[in-house]
C-alpha cells in the first residue's frame, strides 16, 4: 500500500507539472521579445550558415558577454523542430521536466519518497519554477546546470562513496556552465565555491588529490573553451574589461552599505518567496526550516556536511553580493532557489521521521499544501490562457501571409521600441524556410507597404517614426489591431 501511494504521488506531481504549463504552450502564449528573436537567429545561423560564435548574448557590462554555449544549444531545437519558434519552448520544458524527475528520483534514493514527492509538488506549483520552464533565455539554462552541480557535490560529500574522476569532471563542467549561461552568477559562485574547499574537509580532499583537482579544472576549462578562444583571438578583450570593472568600477546607481544590505535582504526574501505559491506558504516553510534547525542543534545531532554546504552557499552568495554597491538584478543569481530548496530538503531529511508525531505532522503539512494548491488551480481554471507574446506576433505574420505569397515581392517596415526587430526578422526567416512567404523589402513596392507598429510608452518616439516613414503623397491605409500591435497596409493613391 505504501508503495502504491508513493507511485501515485510521483505520477500526480508529474501530471500537475505538465498540466499547469501545457496550456500556455498550446496557445503559444509565451514570452517572445527582442532577446528571443536575436538568440533564435544566432542558433539558426549555426545550422544555416555554419557560423560558430565564441561569445553569446551581451551582459549588463559593456564589452562582457555570456557564453556561446547558449547559441550552440539553440541549434538543437532549431534542427528538431525545423525552426518553429514554439519548438524552443517545448525543448526548454522537456529539459526542466527531466530536471524535475531527476530531482525527485535523487531525493528518493538519498532520503525518502515523502520528501521526494514534496519536492515534486513544490516545483510543480511554484510560480518561479513554472515561469522558468516556460521562458526561453540564456539565464534559464543556469537551473539545470545548478541541479547537476548540487547533485555532484552531494555525491562528493557523501561518506563512504567511492569517488571517480568523471564525477569531478562533471562538477567542473556544471560550475562552468553556470557562469557561461549567466556570467554574473559565475563571477560570484566560483570564488565562493573554491573558498569552500578551505572550509569543508570533503572538498579539501579534492585539492589534496591532484588528479581530482585536475579533472575539476578540466571541466571548467571545457566550459570556458569558446570564451578562451575568443580572448586569444581578440587580445583578451573581455579580460581587460573585467579587470577594469574590478579596479575602476563604473556605478550607475551607487548605494550606501545600509541601502545595499536592505536591498539584498529583500532580494533574497524574494528568491525564497518565489518558490512558493503565496506568502503564507513561504513564511510557513521558513518557520519550519528554522524550527528544524533549532531542533537538530538542541538534540546535538550532527548536521550533515551537505546541509552545511548548501547553507554556506546561500549565506556566502548573500555576503559576497554586498560587495557590489549598484543595482543587483534578480537574474544575477538565477536559479538560487534550487540551492535553497536542496538546503530545506536536506534539513528535513535529518529529522527523525520514524517518530510518529513528526511523521504524521509532516504528512499533514504536505497534504494541506497539495490540497490548497489543487483547489486554487481548479477554482482559477480557464478554458484557455489569454493570447499573448508569441501568439500575437504569429497572428501579425498571418495577416501579412494571407495577402502575400511565397513568390510576391512586398515591402515591410517595422517599428519596435527595441529598434532592431529581431522578433519579426526570425519569423520572416522561418516562414521563408517553410516556403510560405518571400523575404520582404524595406523599400516601397508599387506604392504599397506593410507597417508593423508596436505600442510604445514613449508615444512621441512612435509618432516621430510614423511621420518619417508614412508616405507624403495621398494614401489609403487599412489597420488591423492585434492586442497592442497594429498591422497597417498603406497604398499611395495615383496623382
C-alpha positions as CSV (number, residue, x, y, z in Angstrom):
1,X,0.0,0.0,0.0
2,X,2.8,2.4,0.9
3,X,4.5,1.7,-2.5
4,X,1.2,2.3,-4.4
5,X,0.7,5.7,-2.6
6,X,4.3,6.7,-3.4
7,X,3.8,5.8,-7.1
8,X,0.6,7.7,-7.1
9,X,2.3,10.7,-5.6
10,X,5.1,10.7,-8.2
11,X,2.6,10.3,-11.1
12,X,0.4,13.1,-9.7
13,X,3.3,15.5,-9.3
14,X,4.4,14.9,-12.9
15,X,0.8,15.3,-14.2
16,X,0.5,18.6,-12.3
17,X,3.8,19.8,-13.6
18,X,2.6,19.4,-17.2
19,X,-1.0,20.4,-16.6
20,X,0.0,23.8,-15.2
21,X,2.4,24.5,-18.0
22,X,0.9,23.0,-21.2
23,X,-2.0,25.4,-21.8
24,X,0.4,28.3,-22.3
25,X,2.5,26.3,-24.8
26,X,-0.5,25.0,-26.7
27,X,-1.8,28.6,-27.0
28,X,1.7,29.9,-27.9
29,X,1.2,32.5,-25.1
30,X,4.8,32.6,-24.2
31,X,7.3,35.5,-23.9
32,X,8.8,36.3,-27.3
33,X,10.8,39.5,-27.3
34,X,13.9,41.1,-28.8
35,X,16.2,38.8,-26.9
36,X,14.5,35.6,-28.0
37,X,14.4,36.7,-31.7
38,X,18.1,37.7,-31.6
39,X,19.1,34.4,-29.9
40,X,17.0,32.2,-32.2
41,X,18.6,33.9,-35.2
42,X,22.1,33.1,-33.8
43,X,21.2,29.5,-33.2
44,X,19.7,29.2,-36.7
45,X,22.8,30.7,-38.3
46,X,24.9,27.9,-36.8
47,X,22.9,25.5,-38.8
48,X,22.1,27.5,-41.9
49,X,25.4,29.4,-42.4
50,X,27.7,27.3,-40.2
51,X,28.7,30.4,-38.3
52,X,30.2,29.2,-35.0
53,X,30.3,32.1,-32.4
54,X,32.7,32.1,-29.5
55,X,30.6,34.5,-27.4
56,X,27.0,34.7,-26.5
57,X,24.5,37.5,-25.7
58,X,25.5,40.8,-24.2
59,X,25.6,41.3,-20.4
60,X,24.8,44.5,-18.4
61,X,28.5,45.4,-18.6
62,X,29.6,46.8,-22.0
63,X,32.2,44.5,-23.5
64,X,31.3,41.4,-21.5
65,X,29.2,38.6,-22.9
66,X,27.5,35.5,-21.7
67,X,28.9,32.2,-23.1
68,X,28.2,30.9,-26.6
69,X,27.0,27.5,-25.3
70,X,23.5,29.1,-25.3
71,X,23.7,29.5,-29.0
72,X,25.1,26.0,-29.5
73,X,22.1,24.6,-27.5
74,X,19.6,26.6,-29.6
75,X,20.9,25.0,-32.8
76,X,19.4,21.7,-31.5
77,X,15.8,22.7,-31.1
78,X,16.1,24.5,-34.5
79,X,17.0,21.2,-36.1
80,X,14.5,19.1,-34.1
81,X,11.5,21.4,-34.7
82,X,12.7,22.7,-38.1
83,X,12.9,26.3,-36.9
84,X,9.4,26.5,-35.4
85,X,9.5,29.3,-32.8
86,X,7.4,27.3,-30.3
87,X,9.8,24.4,-30.6
88,X,12.3,26.2,-28.5
89,X,9.8,26.4,-25.7
90,X,8.9,22.7,-25.9
91,X,12.6,21.9,-25.8
92,X,13.0,24.1,-22.7
93,X,10.0,22.4,-21.0
94,X,11.5,19.0,-21.7
95,X,14.8,19.9,-20.1
96,X,13.0,21.2,-17.0
97,X,10.8,18.1,-16.9
98,X,14.0,16.0,-16.9
99,X,15.4,18.0,-14.1
100,X,12.2,17.7,-12.2
101,X,12.2,13.9,-12.5
102,X,15.9,13.7,-11.7
103,X,15.5,15.7,-8.5
104,X,12.6,13.5,-7.3
105,X,14.5,10.3,-8.1
106,X,17.7,11.6,-6.4
107,X,15.9,12.8,-3.3
108,X,14.0,9.5,-3.1
109,X,17.3,7.5,-3.3
110,X,19.1,9.6,-0.7
111,X,16.2,10.3,1.7
112,X,12.7,9.0,1.3
113,X,9.6,9.1,-1.0
114,X,7.8,11.6,1.2
115,X,10.4,14.3,0.7
116,X,10.8,13.5,-3.0
117,X,7.1,13.9,-3.6
118,X,7.1,17.1,-1.5
119,X,9.9,18.5,-3.7
120,X,7.8,17.4,-6.8
121,X,4.7,19.3,-5.6
122,X,6.8,22.3,-4.6
123,X,8.3,22.6,-8.1
124,X,5.1,21.8,-9.9
125,X,3.1,24.6,-8.1
126,X,6.0,27.1,-7.7
127,X,5.4,30.4,-9.7
128,X,9.2,30.7,-10.2
129,X,9.8,27.2,-11.5
130,X,6.7,27.5,-13.7
131,X,8.0,30.7,-15.2
132,X,11.5,29.3,-15.8
133,X,10.1,26.2,-17.5
134,X,8.1,28.4,-20.0
135,X,10.6,31.2,-20.5
136,X,13.5,30.8,-23.0
137,X,16.7,32.7,-22.3
138,X,20.3,32.0,-21.6
139,X,19.9,32.7,-17.8
140,X,17.2,29.9,-17.6
141,X,19.8,27.3,-18.5
142,X,21.6,28.0,-15.2
143,X,18.9,25.9,-13.5
144,X,19.7,22.5,-15.0
145,X,23.4,23.4,-14.6
146,X,22.8,24.1,-10.9
147,X,20.9,20.9,-10.4
148,X,23.9,18.9,-11.8
149,X,26.3,20.9,-9.6
150,X,24.3,20.3,-6.4
151,X,23.9,16.6,-7.1
152,X,27.6,16.1,-7.9
153,X,28.6,17.9,-4.7
154,X,26.2,15.8,-2.7
155,X,28.0,12.7,-4.0
156,X,31.4,14.3,-3.2
157,X,30.2,15.0,0.4
158,X,28.6,11.6,0.8
159,X,30.6,9.4,3.2
160,X,31.9,6.1,2.0
161,X,31.0,6.9,-1.6
162,X,33.8,5.8,-3.9
163,X,34.7,8.8,-5.9
164,X,35.6,8.7,-9.6
165,X,37.2,11.3,-11.7
166,X,34.2,11.6,-14.0
167,X,32.2,13.0,-11.1
168,X,34.8,15.8,-10.7
169,X,34.8,16.5,-14.4
170,X,31.0,16.8,-14.4
171,X,31.1,19.0,-11.3
172,X,33.6,21.3,-13.0
173,X,31.5,21.4,-16.2
174,X,28.3,22.2,-14.3
175,X,30.1,25.1,-12.4
176,X,31.5,26.4,-15.6
177,X,28.1,26.3,-17.4
178,X,26.5,28.3,-14.5
179,X,29.0,31.0,-15.4
180,X,28.6,30.7,-19.1
181,X,24.8,30.9,-19.1
182,X,24.7,33.7,-16.5
183,X,28.1,35.4,-16.3
184,X,27.3,37.4,-13.1
185,X,26.3,34.3,-11.2
186,X,29.6,32.7,-12.2
187,X,31.6,35.7,-11.1
188,X,30.1,35.2,-7.6
189,X,29.7,31.5,-7.2
190,X,33.1,30.3,-8.5
191,X,35.1,32.2,-5.8
192,X,32.5,31.2,-3.2
193,X,32.9,27.5,-4.2
194,X,36.6,27.5,-4.2
195,X,36.7,29.2,-0.8
196,X,34.5,26.3,0.4
197,X,37.5,24.0,-0.3
198,X,39.3,25.6,2.6
199,X,36.3,25.2,4.9
200,X,35.0,21.7,4.2
201,X,37.3,18.6,4.7
202,X,35.4,16.7,1.9
203,X,36.4,19.5,-0.6
204,X,39.9,19.9,0.8
205,X,40.4,16.3,-0.1
206,X,39.8,17.3,-3.7
207,X,42.7,19.7,-3.6
208,X,45.0,17.2,-1.9
209,X,44.2,14.7,-4.6
210,X,45.8,16.4,-7.6
211,X,44.1,14.1,-10.1
212,X,40.6,15.0,-8.8
213,X,41.6,18.7,-8.8
214,X,42.8,18.4,-12.4
215,X,39.5,16.8,-13.5
216,X,37.5,19.6,-11.8
217,X,39.6,22.2,-13.6
218,X,39.4,20.3,-16.9
219,X,35.6,20.6,-16.6
220,X,35.8,24.3,-16.1
221,X,38.2,24.7,-19.0
222,X,35.9,22.8,-21.3
223,X,33.0,25.0,-20.3
224,X,35.1,28.1,-20.9
225,X,36.8,26.9,-24.1
226,X,34.9,29.1,-26.6
227,X,35.4,32.1,-24.3
228,X,39.1,31.3,-24.1
229,X,39.4,31.1,-27.9
230,X,37.6,34.4,-28.2
231,X,40.0,36.0,-25.8
232,X,43.1,34.6,-27.6
233,X,41.7,35.9,-30.9
234,X,40.8,39.3,-29.6
235,X,43.8,40.1,-27.4
236,X,42.0,39.3,-24.1
237,X,39.3,42.0,-24.7
238,X,36.8,40.7,-22.1
239,X,39.6,40.0,-19.6
240,X,40.7,43.7,-19.8
241,X,37.1,44.9,-19.4
242,X,36.6,42.6,-16.4
243,X,39.8,43.8,-14.7
244,X,38.9,47.4,-15.3
245,X,35.4,46.7,-13.8
246,X,37.0,45.4,-10.6
247,X,39.8,48.1,-10.4
248,X,37.7,51.1,-11.6
249,X,34.0,50.0,-11.3
250,X,31.5,52.2,-13.1
251,X,28.4,52.5,-10.9
252,X,25.2,53.8,-12.4
253,X,23.3,53.9,-9.1
254,X,25.8,53.8,-6.2
255,X,24.3,53.0,-2.8
256,X,25.3,53.2,0.8
257,X,26.1,50.0,2.7
258,X,22.8,50.2,4.6
259,X,20.9,50.5,1.3
260,X,22.8,47.6,-0.2
261,X,22.2,45.4,2.8
262,X,18.5,46.2,2.8
263,X,18.3,45.7,-1.0
264,X,20.0,42.3,-0.9
265,X,17.9,41.2,2.1
266,X,14.7,41.9,0.3
267,X,16.1,40.3,-2.9
268,X,16.9,37.0,-1.0
269,X,13.5,37.1,0.7
270,X,12.0,37.4,-2.8
271,X,14.1,34.4,-4.0
272,X,12.6,32.3,-1.2
273,X,9.0,33.6,-1.8
274,X,9.3,32.8,-5.5
275,X,9.4,29.1,-4.7
276,X,6.0,29.1,-3.1
277,X,2.5,29.8,-4.5
278,X,1.9,32.5,-1.9
279,X,3.4,34.3,1.1
280,X,1.6,32.2,3.6
281,X,3.3,29.0,2.5
282,X,6.6,30.8,2.1
283,X,6.5,32.0,5.7
284,X,5.2,28.7,6.9
285,X,8.1,26.7,5.4
286,X,10.7,29.3,6.5
287,X,9.4,28.8,10.1
288,X,9.5,25.0,9.7
289,X,13.1,25.1,8.4
290,X,14.1,27.3,11.3
291,X,12.4,25.1,13.8
292,X,14.0,22.0,12.3
293,X,17.5,23.6,12.5
294,X,16.8,24.6,16.2
295,X,15.6,21.0,16.9
296,X,18.7,19.4,15.3
297,X,21.0,21.7,17.3
298,X,19.1,21.3,20.6
299,X,19.3,17.5,20.2
300,X,23.0,17.8,19.5
301,X,22.5,16.0,16.2
302,X,25.4,16.2,13.8
303,X,24.2,18.2,10.8
304,X,25.2,16.6,7.5
305,X,28.1,18.2,5.6
306,X,26.0,18.8,2.5
307,X,23.4,20.6,4.6
308,X,26.1,22.9,5.9
309,X,27.5,23.3,2.4
310,X,24.2,24.3,0.8
311,X,23.5,26.7,3.6
312,X,27.0,28.0,3.2
313,X,26.4,28.7,-0.5
314,X,23.2,30.7,0.2
315,X,24.9,32.7,3.1
316,X,28.1,33.5,1.3
317,X,26.4,34.3,-2.0
318,X,24.5,36.8,0.1
319,X,27.6,38.2,1.7
320,X,29.6,38.5,-1.5
321,X,26.7,40.3,-3.2
322,X,27.1,43.1,-0.6
323,X,30.4,44.0,-2.3
324,X,28.6,45.2,-5.4
325,X,27.2,48.6,-4.5
326,X,25.0,49.1,-7.5
327,X,21.6,47.7,-8.6
328,X,21.7,43.9,-8.2
329,X,19.1,42.3,-10.5
330,X,17.3,39.1,-9.6
331,X,18.6,37.2,-12.6
332,X,22.2,37.7,-11.4
333,X,21.5,34.7,-9.1
334,X,19.1,32.9,-11.5
335,X,18.2,29.5,-10.0
336,X,19.5,30.1,-6.5
337,X,16.1,28.8,-5.5
338,X,17.3,25.3,-6.2
339,X,20.1,25.8,-3.6
340,X,17.5,27.0,-1.1
341,X,15.3,24.0,-1.9
342,X,18.1,21.5,-1.5
343,X,19.0,23.1,1.8
344,X,15.4,22.8,3.0
345,X,15.1,19.2,1.9
346,X,18.4,18.3,3.4
347,X,17.4,19.8,6.8
348,X,14.1,18.0,6.8
349,X,15.8,14.7,5.9
350,X,17.7,14.8,9.1
351,X,14.6,14.9,11.3
352,X,13.6,11.6,12.9
353,X,10.8,10.7,10.6
354,X,10.4,7.4,12.4
355,X,8.9,9.4,15.3
356,X,5.1,9.1,14.7
357,X,4.3,12.7,15.7
358,X,6.9,14.2,13.3
359,X,6.0,11.8,10.5
360,X,2.2,12.4,10.8
361,X,2.7,16.1,11.2
362,X,4.9,16.3,8.1
363,X,2.4,14.2,6.0
364,X,-0.4,16.6,7.2
365,X,1.6,19.6,6.0
366,X,2.4,18.2,2.6
367,X,-1.3,17.1,2.2
368,X,-2.5,20.6,3.2
369,X,0.0,22.2,0.7
370,X,-1.2,19.8,-2.0
371,X,-4.9,20.2,-1.4
372,X,-4.9,24.0,-1.1
373,X,-2.9,24.5,-4.3
374,X,-5.0,21.9,-6.2
375,X,-8.2,23.8,-5.2
376,X,-6.6,27.1,-6.3
377,X,-5.9,25.6,-9.7
378,X,-9.4,24.2,-10.0
379,X,-11.1,27.4,-9.0
380,X,-8.8,29.5,-11.2
381,X,-9.1,27.2,-14.2
382,X,-9.8,28.8,-17.6
383,X,-10.6,27.1,-20.8
384,X,-7.6,28.8,-22.4
385,X,-4.9,31.3,-21.4
386,X,-5.1,34.9,-22.6
387,X,-3.4,35.2,-26.0
388,X,-0.1,37.0,-25.6
389,X,3.6,37.0,-26.6
390,X,4.5,34.7,-29.5
391,X,0.8,34.1,-30.3
392,X,0.2,37.8,-31.1
393,X,3.3,38.1,-33.3
394,X,2.4,34.9,-35.2
395,X,-1.0,36.5,-35.8
396,X,0.7,39.6,-37.2
397,X,2.6,37.3,-39.6
398,X,-0.6,35.5,-40.6
399,X,-2.2,38.8,-41.6
400,X,0.6,39.6,-44.0
401,X,0.9,36.0,-45.3
402,X,-2.8,35.9,-46.1
403,X,-2.2,38.7,-48.6
404,X,1.3,37.9,-49.8
405,X,2.5,34.7,-51.4
406,X,5.9,33.0,-51.5
407,X,6.6,34.5,-54.9
408,X,5.4,38.0,-54.4
409,X,7.6,41.0,-53.7
410,X,6.4,43.2,-50.9
411,X,7.5,45.9,-48.5
412,X,7.5,45.7,-44.7
413,X,8.6,48.4,-42.3
414,X,8.7,47.6,-38.6
415,X,8.6,49.8,-35.5
416,X,9.5,48.2,-32.2
417,X,10.8,50.1,-29.1
418,X,14.0,48.0,-29.1
419,X,14.8,49.5,-32.5
420,X,16.1,46.2,-34.1
421,X,13.1,44.0,-34.9
422,X,14.8,40.6,-34.3
423,X,11.4,39.1,-33.3
424,X,9.9,39.7,-36.8
425,X,13.1,39.0,-38.6
426,X,13.2,35.5,-37.2
427,X,9.5,34.9,-38.0
428,X,10.1,36.1,-41.6
429,X,13.1,33.8,-41.9
430,X,11.2,30.8,-40.5
431,X,8.2,31.3,-42.9
432,X,10.6,31.8,-45.8
433,X,12.2,28.5,-45.0
434,X,8.8,26.9,-44.9
435,X,8.1,28.3,-48.4
436,X,5.1,30.4,-47.1
437,X,6.4,33.8,-47.9
438,X,9.4,35.6,-49.6
439,X,11.9,37.8,-47.9
440,X,10.4,41.3,-47.6
441,X,12.0,44.6,-48.7
442,X,12.0,47.8,-46.7
443,X,11.5,49.8,-49.9
444,X,8.0,50.6,-51.2
445,X,6.9,48.3,-54.0
446,X,4.2,49.6,-56.4
447,X,3.3,52.3,-54.0
448,X,2.4,49.8,-51.2
449,X,4.0,48.8,-47.9
450,X,3.1,46.9,-44.8
451,X,3.8,48.6,-41.5
452,X,4.1,46.6,-38.2
453,X,3.7,49.2,-35.5
454,X,4.1,48.1,-31.8
455,X,3.0,50.2,-28.9
456,X,5.5,52.4,-27.1
457,X,5.1,54.0,-23.7
458,X,7.1,56.9,-25.2
459,X,4.4,58.0,-27.6
460,X,6.4,60.8,-29.3
461,X,9.1,58.4,-30.4
462,X,6.5,56.2,-32.1
463,X,4.7,59.3,-33.7
464,X,8.1,60.6,-35.0
465,X,8.8,57.3,-36.7
466,X,5.4,57.3,-38.4
467,X,5.9,60.8,-39.5
468,X,9.2,59.9,-41.2
469,X,8.0,56.6,-42.7
470,X,4.5,57.3,-43.8
471,X,4.1,58.5,-47.5
472,X,4.0,62.2,-48.2
473,X,1.5,61.8,-51.0
474,X,-2.2,61.0,-50.5
475,X,-2.7,57.4,-49.4
476,X,-5.2,54.8,-48.2
477,X,-4.5,52.7,-45.1
478,X,-6.2,49.7,-43.6
479,X,-5.4,48.9,-40.0
480,X,-5.7,45.5,-38.2
481,X,-5.1,45.7,-34.5
482,X,-3.9,42.7,-32.6
483,X,-3.8,43.5,-28.9
484,X,-1.1,46.3,-28.8
485,X,0.3,45.8,-32.3
486,X,-1.1,47.5,-35.4
487,X,-0.7,45.9,-38.8
488,X,-1.1,48.7,-41.4
489,X,-1.3,48.4,-45.2
490,X,-0.5,51.6,-47.0
491,X,-1.4,52.2,-50.6
492,X,-0.3,55.5,-52.3
493,X,-3.1,56.9,-54.5
494,X,-2.3,57.9,-58.1
495,X,-1.7,61.6,-58.7
